[in-house]
Amino acid sequence: MSTPPRQPRSSVILYALVDTGTAAVECRVRNLSVTGACVDNAGNLAPGDEVRVTMGSLVQLVARVMWAKPTLAGLHFEAQVDLAAARQPRTRASGAQPSAGWMQHIRDAYRERG
């Protein structure tokens, strides 16, 4: 029995929220394909764990941990993901957001400088 060909992966610098059901951890996504991702293993992920991933404009993607090392883990998504939606900017969970004056745009990567 042959294994299906692996989907092409893109090296990325994205952040995703990985929810194990007991804890939600902000992780860096190292590479991404329509079927999976390699993420930093900050949440003690183990092979076989089912997790929910939020990245870009995609929310609560169901994924299974396929492999894990002390610093990295490989995720396989239950359904194929839209790579453009995964790369959309996402508000990271960092508490209260500024709402007045110039401070509301302080974290905007595309703000005008000058």
N, C-alpha and C positions, 0 to 999 in steps of 0.2 A: 504494500500500500504506500503510495507516494504522498508526501506532504504538499499542500498547495504552496505556490510561490509566495514569498514574503512581499508585502506591499512596500513600495518605496518610502523611505523615511526622510524627513527634512530636519536638519539641525535647527533648533529654535531656542529662543530665550523667552519663555512664557512662564506665568505663574498660575497655578491651579490650586483650588481648595480640594483636598482629598479627605473624604469623610468615611471613617471605618465603622461608623455606628456608635462607637464609644468615644471617639475623638475626631475633631476636624483639624487638619494641619495644612498650612500654606506650604506648597512644594514648588520647586523649580522644575519645569518640564524641559528636558534636555533634547529629546527628539520626538517627532510626532508623525503618525501616518493615519490613514482613515480607519485602521483597525486597532491601533495601539499607541502607547507612549512609553518613554523611559523617563522616570521622575526621580528626584532626590528622595531617599528613604528616610525622612525625618520622623515618620510616624510608626516606626517599628512594623512595617508591612511584612507579611509572610506569604509564601506561595499558597494559593488557594483562597486567600481572603477575598471577599467581595466588598468593593468600595463604591462610593458615589463621587464622581469628579465634576467640579464646576470650573470651567475655563472659558475665557472669552464670553460670548453670549450664550454658550451652552451650559445648561444647568442640570445637575443630578444625572450625569451619564453613568450608567452601570458598567463597571469594569471588574475584571478578576486579575489578581496578582499572579503572574505566570512564573516569575523568578524574583528573587530578592537577594541583595548583598547588603552589608552594613551601611553603605552609602547610597545605593541605587536600587530601583525596583522597576520591573517591566510590567506594564498593564495591558490587558487585552480588552477592548470595548465590546460590549454585548451586541451593539449595532454600529454600522459604519458612521463616522462623524463627518461633518462639514468642516473642512480645514479652514476655510475663510472665516466661519463663525467662531471657531476655536481661537483664531488669532485676533479677534476683536478686543479692544481695550475693556478691561473689567475693573470695577471698583473693588479694591482689596479690602478685606475686613480689617479696619484699623481704628475703629471707634468712631467718634463724632466727626463729621465732615464740616469744614469751614463753610459758612453760608453768607458772609458779608464782605464787601470791599474786595481788595486785591487778593486776599487770602483764599477765596473760593477757587481760584485758578492756580494755586501754588503747586499742586501736583500734576497739572496738565502738561504733558510732554510737548504739546504743540503751542503753548502760550507764546505771545510775542515777548521778545527780550529787547530792552532798550529804553 
